[in-house]
Amino acid sequence: MASSQLAYQVEKAIGHQETDTPGNTQQDVSNYSKPGLGKEDQSMIALTWQGKNDVKMREVAVPKILEDNDVILKVTGSTVCGSDLHLLHGTVIQMEKGDILGHEFCGVAIETGPGVKKIQKGKRYVASFQIGCGDCFFCKQKLSSQCEKTNSNTTAKAMYGSTGAGIFGYSHFTGGFAGGQAEYVRVPVGDYNLLEIPDGVPDEKALYLSDVLCTSYNAVKDTAVYPDDEVAIFGAGPIGQMAGVYAAMEGAKKIIFIDTEPRLSFVQSRWPAEYQDKLTLIDYKQLSFGITNKATVVTKLKELCGGRGPDVAIECVAGEYPKGWAHWLEMAVGAETDTSEILNEMIEGVRNYGRTGVTGVYVGYTNHFNIGSLMQRGIRLIGNGQAPVVKYWEELLKMIQDGKLDPTQMLSHRVRLEDLDKVYYKFDKKEDSMQKVFVETKHSFPRAEGTPELTKY
């Protein structure tokens, strides 16, 4: 067993330990109710992790300024992301009871530390879901997701070779920062990690610059989609939906979504009219997963793309969802952390010298990976990484302002923060055709015209 695998197994069994690394500028602040981290005389409601498959709304302390470059936002909008379900399921390690969840949020600045120069009280901002220091090698290149100073977790370094940036509300494995599924949130290095929302852009559009719009854009740009490409999108959730839209905008001639209901119907109903002739859907549950003489995802892709397969495949699902019993068993007993089934479908499905991009969350190790097809057929396997939000958000904001990009095509529901624990379980079970939600708080502005009405649970 490799040392990084051993570290993972030991940490998983006995918990985790962290030590500061040289240059680290942030402390573990995952729950403001811990001594010294919040305002003991003020409280708020927040969604908290209580254990595997157990999240609850709790009353916790309001955050306070801890570092000179901190900003406190009163949250006016948040959401639930498919990657939040990995925390719910216990797939991402090193969660602690009481951790405040949520990595996508926007709000109004109400407090700033003495070192903050750009952020003004009373103005609206959207936060990057990852936390950059603004000063290291990667941050200076706007590659914020790979910040060298905001995550000192030793297990992550052992598993991956080096750590990436800290992430809001996403476990101690990613730095231990409280998230924004709450009424207030502390944003470290506010000058770097906050983008001002201009007048005329409602929260329902600006919020998703925090993650989903940048993540899906990075998937398309990093994997590389060219005019006249045929592109397969594995996963028709919000990330996949917007990756398909971006691929069409790049000039792809065919966009093939692989998923099942109700997501396929949702994407079809919201698909931009100007790209209707590019859209094709594959319901993988109607196929056979490799039974002799039956259609599979791979054979279907070949059939739809001239016998060769698409030029590009982009994975927008994650590694925790096994299709067959072998991977289910191996994951259950800890023999692997992620299934390779979708990765293999992409590698085998694209044309020779095709490109495959991985954007869904993969935590650790996988078995039965078809490296032979990858090598023999010259397939490019590209880890898209956590999208460097600050690299893209100004460009995408301009597209929203110009009317070229409408994030509300993802929106299916508007919900209340106080109902968010219930919403997690409904989202997990794909109930009510839930795709992307807007979570309102007591601080939220009136609903933007044309967006979903409030649903109470």
C-alpha positions as CSV (number, residue, x, y, z in Angstrom):
1,M,0.0,0.0,0.0
2,A,1.4,3.4,-1.0
3,S,2.2,5.8,1.8
4,S,-0.6,8.2,0.7
5,Q,-3.1,5.4,0.7
6,L,-1.9,4.3,4.2
7,A,-2.3,7.9,5.4
8,Y,-5.8,8.0,4.1
9,Q,-6.8,4.7,5.7
10,V,-5.3,5.7,9.1
11,E,-6.8,9.2,9.1
12,K,-10.2,7.7,8.1
13,A,-10.0,5.2,11.0
14,I,-8.8,7.4,13.8
15,G,-9.7,11.0,12.7
16,H,-7.3,13.6,11.5
17,Q,-4.5,15.8,12.7
18,E,-3.4,19.0,11.1
19,T,-0.3,21.1,11.5
20,D,0.5,24.5,10.1
21,T,2.7,24.6,7.1
22,P,5.2,27.4,6.4
23,G,3.4,30.4,4.9
24,N,-0.1,29.3,6.0
25,T,-2.1,32.3,6.9
26,Q,-5.5,30.8,7.8
27,Q,-6.8,29.0,10.9
28,D,-9.4,26.3,11.1
29,V,-12.8,28.1,11.6
30,S,-15.5,25.6,10.7
31,N,-18.0,26.5,13.5
32,Y,-18.3,30.0,14.8
33,S,-19.7,28.6,18.1
34,K,-16.2,27.3,19.1
35,P,-14.6,29.5,21.7
36,G,-13.1,32.7,20.4
37,L,-14.4,32.4,16.8
38,G,-17.8,34.1,17.0
39,K,-19.8,36.7,18.7
40,E,-21.0,34.9,21.8
41,D,-23.8,37.4,22.4
42,Q,-25.3,37.1,18.9
43,S,-26.8,34.1,17.1
44,M,-27.9,33.1,13.7
45,I,-29.3,30.0,12.0
46,A,-27.0,27.8,9.8
47,L,-27.0,24.4,8.2
48,T,-24.7,22.1,10.1
49,W,-23.3,18.6,9.5
50,Q,-24.2,16.2,12.3
51,G,-22.9,12.9,10.9
52,K,-23.2,10.8,7.8
53,N,-26.6,11.4,6.1
54,D,-27.5,13.8,8.9
55,V,-27.6,17.6,8.4
56,K,-29.7,20.0,10.6
57,M,-30.5,23.6,11.0
58,R,-28.9,24.9,14.2
59,E,-28.6,28.2,16.1
60,V,-24.9,29.2,16.2
61,A,-22.8,32.2,16.9
62,V,-22.5,35.0,14.4
63,P,-19.0,35.2,12.9
64,K,-16.6,38.0,13.8
65,I,-13.5,39.6,12.3
66,L,-10.5,37.4,13.2
67,E,-7.8,38.7,10.7
68,D,-7.1,42.2,9.4
69,N,-8.2,41.1,5.8
70,D,-11.6,39.6,6.9
71,V,-15.0,40.7,5.6
72,I,-18.3,39.7,7.2
73,L,-21.2,39.3,4.8
74,K,-24.9,39.1,5.7
75,V,-25.9,36.4,3.3
76,T,-28.6,37.3,0.8
77,G,-28.4,34.1,-1.4
78,S,-27.0,30.6,-1.2
79,T,-27.7,27.3,-3.0
80,V,-27.2,23.6,-2.8
81,C,-24.6,22.0,-5.1
82,G,-24.3,18.4,-6.1
83,S,-20.9,18.3,-4.5
84,D,-22.6,19.1,-1.1
85,L,-24.1,15.6,-1.4
86,H,-20.6,14.2,-1.1
87,L,-20.5,15.7,2.4
88,L,-23.9,14.5,3.2
89,H,-23.0,10.9,2.2
90,G,-19.7,11.0,4.2
91,T,-17.7,10.6,1.0
92,V,-15.4,13.5,1.7
93,I,-13.3,12.8,4.8
94,Q,-12.7,14.8,7.9
95,M,-16.1,16.3,8.6
96,E,-16.8,17.2,12.2
97,K,-20.1,17.5,14.0
98,G,-21.4,21.0,13.9
99,D,-19.4,22.1,10.8
100,I,-21.3,24.9,8.9
101,L,-21.9,23.9,5.3
102,G,-22.2,25.8,2.0
103,H,-19.6,26.9,-0.5
104,E,-21.7,29.1,-2.8
105,F,-23.1,32.4,-1.5
106,C,-23.5,36.1,-2.0
107,G,-24.4,38.9,0.3
108,V,-23.9,42.5,1.6
109,A,-20.7,43.5,3.3
110,I,-21.4,44.7,6.9
111,E,-18.0,44.6,8.6
112,T,-14.4,44.8,7.3
113,G,-11.0,44.3,8.9
114,P,-8.5,47.2,9.1
115,G,-6.5,45.7,6.2
116,V,-9.3,45.5,3.7
117,K,-9.0,48.1,0.9
118,K,-11.5,47.4,-1.8
119,I,-14.6,46.1,-0.1
120,Q,-17.1,48.7,0.9
121,K,-19.8,48.2,3.6
122,G,-23.3,48.2,2.2
123,K,-22.3,46.9,-1.3
124,R,-23.2,43.5,-2.7
125,Y,-20.6,40.8,-3.3
126,V,-20.4,37.2,-4.5
127,A,-17.7,35.0,-2.9
128,S,-15.4,32.6,-4.7
129,F,-16.1,29.1,-3.3
130,Q,-12.3,28.6,-2.8
131,I,-10.3,30.9,-0.7
132,G,-7.1,32.4,-2.2
133,C,-4.4,34.4,-0.3
134,G,-4.0,36.7,-3.3
135,D,-0.2,36.7,-3.0
136,C,1.2,33.2,-3.7
137,F,2.6,31.8,-7.0
138,F,-0.8,30.5,-8.1
139,C,-3.0,33.4,-6.9
140,K,-0.9,35.9,-8.7
141,Q,-1.8,34.0,-11.9
142,K,-5.5,34.0,-10.9
143,L,-5.3,30.2,-10.4
144,S,-7.0,30.7,-7.1
145,S,-8.1,27.0,-6.6
146,Q,-4.4,26.1,-6.1
147,C,-3.5,28.7,-3.5
148,E,-0.5,27.6,-1.5
149,K,-1.4,29.3,1.8
150,T,-5.0,28.6,2.7
151,N,-5.1,24.9,3.3
152,S,-2.4,23.2,5.5
153,N,-4.2,19.8,5.8
154,T,-1.5,17.1,6.1
155,T,-3.7,14.3,4.9
156,A,-4.6,16.2,1.7
157,K,-0.9,16.8,1.1
158,A,-0.1,13.1,1.6
159,M,-2.9,11.9,-0.7
160,Y,-2.4,14.4,-3.5
161,G,1.2,15.4,-3.3
162,S,0.3,19.0,-2.5
163,T,-2.7,20.8,-1.3
164,G,-5.1,23.1,-3.1
165,A,-6.9,26.1,-1.7
166,G,-9.2,26.1,1.3
167,I,-12.9,25.8,0.4
168,F,-15.9,27.3,2.3
169,G,-18.0,24.7,4.1
170,Y,-16.2,21.7,2.7
171,S,-14.5,19.8,5.6
172,H,-11.2,20.1,7.4
173,F,-9.7,18.2,4.5
174,T,-10.0,21.5,2.6
175,G,-8.9,23.8,5.3
176,G,-11.8,23.9,7.8
177,F,-13.7,27.0,6.9
178,A,-17.4,27.7,7.9
179,G,-19.7,27.9,4.9
180,G,-22.4,30.2,3.7
181,Q,-25.6,28.2,4.1
182,A,-26.1,30.6,7.0
183,E,-27.3,34.1,7.8
184,Y,-23.8,35.5,8.1
185,V,-20.4,34.3,6.9
186,R,-16.8,35.3,7.4
187,V,-14.8,35.7,4.2
188,P,-11.0,35.7,4.6
189,V,-8.9,37.9,2.3
190,G,-12.0,39.7,1.2
191,D,-10.2,41.9,-1.3
192,Y,-9.3,38.9,-3.4
193,N,-12.1,36.5,-2.7
194,L,-15.1,38.8,-3.3
195,L,-16.5,40.2,-6.6
196,E,-18.8,43.2,-6.5
197,I,-22.2,42.7,-8.0
198,P,-23.2,45.6,-10.1
199,D,-26.6,47.2,-10.1
200,G,-29.0,45.6,-12.6
201,V,-27.6,42.1,-11.9
202,P,-29.9,40.3,-9.4
203,D,-28.6,37.9,-6.8
204,E,-30.3,35.0,-8.7
205,K,-27.9,35.5,-11.5
206,A,-24.7,36.7,-9.7
207,L,-24.8,34.0,-7.0
208,Y,-23.7,31.2,-9.4
209,L,-20.5,33.0,-10.2
210,S,-19.4,31.6,-6.9
211,D,-18.9,28.1,-8.4
212,V,-21.2,26.5,-10.9
213,L,-20.8,29.0,-13.8
214,C,-17.0,29.1,-13.4
215,T,-16.7,25.3,-12.9
216,S,-18.6,24.4,-16.0
217,Y,-16.8,27.1,-18.0
218,N,-13.5,25.8,-16.8
219,A,-14.5,22.2,-17.8
220,V,-15.1,23.4,-21.4
221,K,-12.1,25.7,-21.6
222,D,-9.6,23.3,-19.9
223,T,-10.6,20.2,-21.8
224,A,-10.8,22.3,-25.0
225,V,-13.9,22.4,-27.2
226,Y,-13.4,23.6,-30.7
227,P,-15.9,24.5,-33.5
228,D,-17.6,21.5,-35.1
229,D,-16.6,19.2,-32.2
230,E,-19.0,16.5,-31.0
231,V,-19.2,16.7,-27.2
232,A,-20.5,14.1,-24.7
233,I,-21.5,15.5,-21.3
234,F,-21.7,12.9,-18.6
235,G,-24.2,14.2,-16.0
236,A,-27.1,16.6,-16.7
237,G,-27.1,18.4,-13.4
238,P,-26.4,22.2,-13.2
239,I,-22.6,21.8,-14.0
240,G,-23.3,19.5,-16.9
241,Q,-26.2,21.6,-18.2
242,M,-24.1,24.8,-18.3
243,A,-21.0,22.9,-19.7
244,G,-23.3,21.8,-22.6
245,V,-24.4,25.5,-23.1
246,Y,-20.8,26.7,-23.1
247,A,-19.7,23.9,-25.5
248,A,-22.5,25.0,-27.9
249,M,-21.3,28.6,-27.5
250,E,-17.8,27.5,-28.5
251,G,-19.3,26.2,-31.8
252,A,-19.7,22.4,-31.0
253,K,-22.0,20.9,-33.6
254,K,-23.4,18.1,-31.3
255,I,-24.0,18.1,-27.6
256,I,-24.9,14.6,-26.1
257,F,-26.1,14.4,-22.5
258,I,-25.8,11.1,-20.7
259,D,-28.0,10.9,-17.6
260,T,-31.5,9.8,-16.7
261,E,-34.9,11.3,-15.7
262,P,-35.9,13.8,-14.5
263,R,-32.7,15.6,-15.4
264,L,-32.7,14.9,-19.1
265,S,-36.2,16.3,-19.5
266,F,-35.3,19.4,-17.4
267,V,-32.3,20.2,-19.6
268,Q,-34.3,19.6,-22.7
269,S,-37.1,22.0,-21.5
270,R,-34.6,24.8,-20.7
271,W,-32.2,24.2,-23.6
272,P,-31.5,27.5,-25.5
273,A,-33.7,27.7,-28.7
274,E,-30.7,28.7,-30.8
275,Y,-28.9,25.4,-30.0
276,Q,-31.9,23.0,-30.3
277,D,-30.5,21.3,-33.4
278,K,-27.3,20.4,-31.5
279,L,-29.0,18.5,-28.6
280,T,-29.1,14.7,-28.1
281,L,-30.0,12.8,-25.0
282,I,-29.0,9.3,-23.8
283,D,-30.8,7.8,-20.9
284,Y,-28.2,5.4,-19.5
285,K,-30.9,3.5,-17.5
286,Q,-32.4,2.3,-20.8
287,L,-29.1,0.7,-21.8
288,S,-27.5,-2.5,-20.7
289,F,-24.1,-1.8,-19.1
290,G,-22.2,-4.1,-21.4
291,I,-24.4,-7.2,-21.9
292,T,-23.5,-9.0,-25.1
293,N,-25.2,-7.7,-28.3
294,K,-27.0,-4.9,-26.3
295,A,-26.5,-1.1,-26.5
296,T,-24.2,0.5,-24.0
297,V,-23.2,4.1,-23.4
298,V,-20.0,3.4,-25.4
299,T,-21.7,1.8,-28.4
300,K,-24.4,4.5,-28.4
301,L,-21.8,7.2,-28.5
302,K,-20.1,5.5,-31.4
303,E,-23.4,5.1,-33.2
304,L,-24.3,8.8,-32.8
305,C,-20.8,10.0,-33.9
306,G,-20.1,8.3,-37.2
307,G,-18.8,5.1,-35.7
308,R,-15.7,6.8,-34.2
309,G,-17.2,8.5,-31.1
310,P,-17.3,12.1,-30.0
311,D,-14.2,14.4,-30.0
312,V,-14.6,15.3,-26.4
313,A,-16.2,13.9,-23.2
314,I,-16.6,15.9,-20.1
315,E,-17.4,14.2,-16.7
316,C,-19.8,16.2,-14.5
317,V,-21.0,13.5,-12.1
318,A,-18.4,12.4,-9.5
319,G,-16.8,9.1,-8.4
320,E,-19.1,8.0,-5.6
321,Y,-21.9,6.6,-7.7
322,P,-21.2,2.9,-8.8
323,K,-23.3,1.4,-11.5
324,G,-22.3,-2.3,-11.0
325,W,-22.0,-4.5,-8.0
326,A,-18.2,-4.9,-8.1
327,H,-17.5,-1.2,-7.6
328,W,-20.3,-1.0,-5.0
329,L,-18.7,-3.8,-3.0
330,E,-15.2,-2.4,-3.3
331,M,-16.3,1.0,-2.2
332,A,-18.3,-0.4,0.7
333,V,-15.3,-2.3,2.1
334,G,-12.8,0.5,1.5
335,A,-10.9,-1.1,-1.4
336,E,-11.4,2.0,-3.4
337,T,-12.9,5.5,-2.8
338,D,-14.2,6.2,-6.3
339,T,-15.6,4.1,-9.2
340,S,-13.9,4.2,-12.6
341,E,-17.0,3.2,-14.5
342,I,-17.8,6.7,-16.0
343,L,-14.1,7.4,-16.6
344,N,-13.9,4.2,-18.6
345,E,-17.0,5.0,-20.6
346,M,-15.5,8.3,-21.6
347,I,-12.1,6.9,-22.5
348,E,-13.6,4.0,-24.5
349,G,-16.4,6.2,-26.0
350,V,-14.4,9.1,-27.5
351,R,-12.7,8.8,-30.8
352,N,-9.0,7.9,-31.1
353,Y,-6.9,10.9,-29.8
354,G,-10.1,12.3,-28.2
355,R,-10.1,14.4,-25.1
356,T,-11.7,13.6,-21.7
357,G,-12.1,16.1,-18.9
358,V,-12.9,15.3,-15.3
359,T,-14.8,18.0,-13.4
360,G,-16.9,15.9,-10.9
361,V,-15.4,15.3,-7.4
362,Y,-13.1,12.3,-7.1
363,V,-11.7,11.9,-3.6
364,G,-9.0,9.3,-3.8
365,Y,-8.4,6.0,-5.5
366,T,-10.1,3.8,-8.1
367,N,-9.8,0.3,-9.5
368,H,-10.3,-1.3,-12.9
369,F,-9.2,1.8,-14.7
370,N,-8.8,1.1,-18.5
371,I,-5.3,2.6,-18.9
372,G,-4.7,0.3,-21.9
373,S,-7.4,2.1,-24.0
374,L,-6.0,5.5,-22.8
375,M,-2.5,4.6,-23.9
376,Q,-3.2,2.6,-27.1
377,R,-5.7,5.1,-28.5
378,G,-3.9,8.2,-27.5
379,I,-6.7,9.5,-25.3
380,R,-6.1,12.7,-23.3
381,L,-7.3,12.5,-19.7
382,I,-7.5,15.9,-18.2
383,G,-8.1,16.6,-14.6
384,N,-9.9,20.0,-14.7
385,G,-9.3,20.6,-11.0
386,Q,-11.4,22.8,-8.8
387,A,-12.1,25.7,-11.2
388,P,-10.0,28.8,-10.5
389,V,-13.1,31.1,-10.0
390,V,-11.2,34.5,-10.0
391,K,-9.8,33.6,-13.5
392,Y,-13.3,33.6,-15.1
393,W,-15.8,35.5,-13.0
394,E,-15.3,38.9,-14.5
395,E,-15.6,37.6,-18.0
396,L,-18.8,35.6,-17.1
397,L,-20.3,38.6,-15.2
398,K,-19.8,40.7,-18.4
399,M,-21.6,37.9,-20.4
400,I,-24.5,38.1,-17.9
401,Q,-24.7,41.9,-18.2
402,D,-24.6,41.7,-22.0
403,G,-27.5,39.2,-22.0
404,K,-25.3,36.4,-23.6
405,L,-25.5,34.2,-20.5
406,D,-28.6,33.5,-18.4
407,P,-27.8,31.5,-15.3
408,T,-31.5,31.3,-14.3
409,Q,-32.0,28.5,-16.9
410,M,-30.7,26.2,-14.2
411,L,-33.1,27.3,-11.5
412,S,-35.9,25.0,-10.6
413,H,-36.7,26.2,-7.0
414,R,-36.5,29.0,-4.5
415,V,-36.4,27.8,-0.9
416,R,-36.0,29.2,2.6
417,L,-32.7,28.8,4.6
418,E,-34.7,27.5,7.5
419,D,-35.9,24.6,5.3
420,L,-32.5,23.7,4.0
421,D,-32.0,20.5,5.9
422,K,-35.2,19.2,4.3
423,V,-34.1,20.4,0.9
424,Y,-30.8,18.5,1.1
425,Y,-32.7,15.2,1.4
426,K,-35.1,16.1,-1.4
427,F,-32.2,17.2,-3.6
428,D,-30.4,13.9,-2.8
429,K,-33.4,11.9,-3.9
430,K,-34.0,14.0,-7.0
431,E,-37.5,14.8,-5.8
432,D,-39.7,17.5,-7.2
433,S,-37.5,17.6,-10.4
434,M,-35.1,19.7,-8.3
435,Q,-32.1,21.0,-10.4
436,K,-30.6,24.2,-8.9
437,V,-32.1,26.1,-6.0
438,F,-31.9,29.7,-4.8
439,V,-31.8,29.7,-1.0
440,E,-33.2,32.9,0.5
441,T,-32.4,34.2,4.0
442,K,-34.1,36.9,6.1
443,H,-31.7,39.4,4.4
444,S,-32.6,38.5,0.8
445,F,-33.9,41.0,-1.7
446,P,-37.3,40.6,-3.4
447,R,-37.4,37.7,-5.9
448,A,-36.2,38.7,-9.3
449,E,-38.8,38.6,-12.1
450,G,-38.9,35.4,-14.0
451,T,-37.3,33.2,-11.3
452,P,-39.1,30.5,-9.4
453,E,-41.6,31.4,-6.7
454,L,-40.8,30.4,-3.1
455,T,-41.5,26.8,-2.1
456,K,-41.9,26.1,1.6
457,Y,-41.1,22.6,3.0
